[in-house]
């Protein structure tokens, strides 16, 4: 497999795997705009040269859009291999490339979010365990912070208190999200319109800065849905899934 590193220089001409379309598609344009601003912060986006979902995205943990304390670590935003790409060792290729690059940059290790059981849009815990990762912290909603230290004396990353105890005081359905996930540009407005048409209390909060993300009341910031203050899910929804969740 040939891999391509997406940079600010080739961003416009390369597909971004998680949303394969032209640059005029709102999902693609929002994700590319978000990536463009992150490259100077050390973000790396490595993907298959072939079109499809086969990529890894990572960034120095100090610049990650999640509420964690992980000084000196590299944080993996997303490692996604699906469809016909599964079962060929590409996940290992991408992770190994991340390990080598992170060591070369003097990082202490890697960290990533996952749950004890595989959840949509989060890393597979079985794969992480196989690769030597272990849980270093866990939030009340079952989302864990996993890490792979490069040295035995490397300190353990941890969640900030706001993430460890996810909660919001606002009533109704509250959605925190970022533009890191391209699907949000399409489906968050769909949920807002669906909620309005059905009289469902709904408030979408677009996290637009690293500072906001690092102090968000949830370990997962790219999509976190609450109801009456209680965390529900990180799974992106269309109108039908949302109405089913509400019970309509």
C-alpha positions in Angstrom: 0.0 0.0 0.0 1.2 3.5 -0.9 0.5 6.2 1.7 0.3 10.0 1.2 0.8 12.6 3.9 -1.7 15.4 3.4 -0.2 18.9 4.0 -1.3 22.4 3.5 0.4 22.3 0.1 -1.5 19.3 -1.3 -4.7 19.6 0.8 -6.9 21.0 -2.0 -6.1 18.2 -4.5 -6.1 15.2 -2.1 -9.2 13.4 -0.9 -9.5 13.2 2.9 -10.9 9.6 3.3 -13.6 10.2 5.8 -15.6 12.4 3.3 -14.8 11.5 -0.3 -16.3 14.1 -2.6 -15.3 17.4 -4.3 -14.2 20.5 -2.4 -17.5 22.2 -2.8 -19.2 19.6 -0.6 -19.9 21.2 2.8 -18.5 18.1 4.6 -15.2 18.2 2.7 -14.8 22.0 2.8 -15.4 22.2 6.6 -13.0 19.3 7.3 -10.3 20.7 5.1 -10.6 24.2 6.7 -10.2 22.6 10.1 -7.2 20.6 9.0 -5.6 23.6 7.4 -5.5 25.4 10.7 -4.1 22.4 12.5 -1.1 21.6 10.3 0.9 24.4 11.9 0.1 22.9 15.3 1.8 19.7 14.3 -1.2 17.7 13.0 -0.3 14.8 10.7 -2.8 13.2 8.3 -1.5 10.1 6.6 -3.8 8.2 4.2 -4.0 5.6 1.6 -3.2 6.7 -1.9 -6.3 4.8 -3.0 -9.7 6.3 -2.4 -11.4 5.0 0.7 -11.4 5.1 4.5 -7.8 4.2 5.4 -6.0 6.9 7.4 -4.6 8.1 10.6 -4.7 11.6 12.0 -2.6 12.6 15.0 -1.3 15.8 16.8 0.8 16.7 19.8 -1.4 16.2 22.8 -0.9 19.7 24.0 -2.7 20.9 20.8 -5.4 18.2 20.8 -9.0 19.2 20.8 -9.8 17.0 23.8 -9.8 17.8 27.6 -6.7 15.7 28.6 -3.4 16.3 30.4 -0.9 14.5 28.3 2.2 16.7 28.2 4.8 15.2 25.8 2.5 12.6 24.2 1.1 12.4 20.7 -2.7 12.2 20.6 -4.4 10.1 17.8 -7.6 11.9 16.7 -8.6 9.0 14.4 -7.4 5.7 13.1 -9.9 4.5 10.6 -9.6 1.5 8.2 -12.8 0.1 6.8 -14.5 -1.6 3.9 -12.2 -3.4 1.4 -9.1 -2.1 3.2 -9.8 -4.1 6.4 -7.8 -7.3 7.0 -4.6 -6.4 5.1 -2.5 -5.0 8.0 -3.1 -1.3 7.0 -4.1 -0.3 10.5 -0.7 -1.6 11.7 1.1 0.2 8.9 -0.5 3.5 9.9 0.0 3.0 13.6 3.6 2.0 13.1 4.2 5.1 11.0 2.7 7.2 13.8 5.0 5.5 16.4 8.1 6.1 14.3 7.2 9.7 13.6 6.3 10.4 17.3 9.6 8.8 18.5 11.6 10.9 16.0 9.8 14.0 17.4 10.8 13.1 21.0 7.3 12.3 22.1 6.8 10.2 25.3 4.2 7.9 23.7 0.7 7.8 22.2 -2.8 8.2 23.6 -6.2 7.8 22.1 -9.9 7.4 23.1 -11.7 4.1 23.2 -14.3 2.3 25.3 -14.1 -1.2 26.8 -16.5 -2.3 24.0 -16.2 -1.0 20.5 -18.2 2.1 19.9 -18.9 3.9 16.6 -16.2 6.4 15.7 -13.9 5.3 18.5 -10.8 3.1 18.3 -11.2 -0.7 18.6 -10.1 -1.7 22.1 -9.1 -5.2 21.0 -6.7 -3.7 18.4 -5.3 -1.3 20.9 -4.7 -4.1 23.4 -3.0 -6.2 20.7 -0.7 -3.3 20.0 0.3 -2.8 23.6 -2.0 0.0 24.6 -3.6 0.1 28.1 -6.2 2.2 29.9 -4.7 5.1 31.9 -7.9 6.9 32.8 -11.6 6.5 32.4 -14.6 8.9 32.4 -17.8 8.2 34.2 -19.5 7.5 30.8 -17.2 4.6 30.1 -14.9 6.4 27.6 -11.3 5.5 28.4 -8.1 7.2 27.7 -5.6 4.6 26.4 -1.9 5.1 26.1 1.2 3.5 24.7 4.3 4.8 26.5 7.7 4.6 24.8 9.6 4.6 28.1 8.8 2.8 31.3 9.0 6.0 33.4 6.7 8.0 31.2 3.9 9.5 33.2 0.3 8.5 32.5 -2.0 10.9 30.6 -5.3 11.7 32.3 -8.6 13.4 31.7 -9.3 16.8 33.0 -12.1 16.8 35.6 -14.6 18.3 33.2 -14.1 15.3 30.9 -13.9 12.7 33.7 -17.3 13.6 34.9 -19.3 14.6 31.8 -22.3 16.7 32.5 -24.2 19.7 31.4 -26.7 21.8 33.4 -28.8 22.6 30.3 -32.2 20.8 29.9 -33.3 19.1 26.7 -30.9 17.7 24.1 -27.6 19.4 23.9 -25.0 18.6 21.3 -21.3 19.5 21.6 -19.4 19.2 18.3 -16.4 20.3 16.3 -15.5 20.5 12.6 -13.0 17.8 13.0 -15.6 15.3 11.8 -16.8 16.3 8.4 -20.2 14.6 8.9 -21.2 17.3 11.4 -21.3 20.0 8.7 -24.1 18.0 7.0 -26.0 16.4 9.8 -26.0 18.9 12.7 -28.2 21.3 10.7 -30.5 18.3 9.9 -30.9 17.6 13.6 -31.5 21.3 14.4 -34.3 21.4 11.7 -35.7 18.0 12.8 -35.9 19.1 16.5 -37.5 22.4 15.5 -40.2 20.7 13.4 -41.0 18.2 16.2 -40.9 20.6 19.1 -37.9 19.0 20.7 -35.7 21.1 22.9 -32.3 21.0 21.2 -29.2 23.2 21.4 -26.1 22.6 19.3 -22.9 24.0 20.6 -20.1 24.3 18.0 -16.7 24.1 19.6 -14.6 26.4 17.5 -11.3 26.7 19.4 -8.7 24.4 21.0 -9.3 26.2 24.3 -13.0 25.5 24.2 -12.4 21.8 23.3 -9.8 21.3 26.1 -12.4 22.5 28.6 -15.5 20.8 27.2 -17.7 18.8 29.6 -17.1 15.6 27.7 -14.1 13.4 26.8 -15.3 13.1 23.2 -15.6 16.6 21.7 -16.1 16.0 18.0 -19.7 14.8 18.8 -21.2 14.4 22.3 -25.0 14.4 22.8 -26.6 15.0 26.2 -30.1 14.9 27.4 -31.2 16.8 30.5 -27.5 16.9 31.5 -26.7 13.2 31.1 -24.3 12.1 28.4 -26.0 9.8 25.8 -23.7 9.0 22.8 -20.9 10.0 20.5 -22.5 8.5 17.5 -23.4 10.9 14.7 -27.1 10.8 13.8 -29.3 11.6 10.9 -32.9 12.7 11.4 -34.3 9.1 11.7 -31.8 8.0 14.3 -32.3 11.1 16.3 -36.1 10.7 16.3 -35.7 7.0 17.3 -33.5 8.1 20.1 -36.0 10.7 21.3 -38.8 8.1 21.0 -40.8 9.6 18.2 
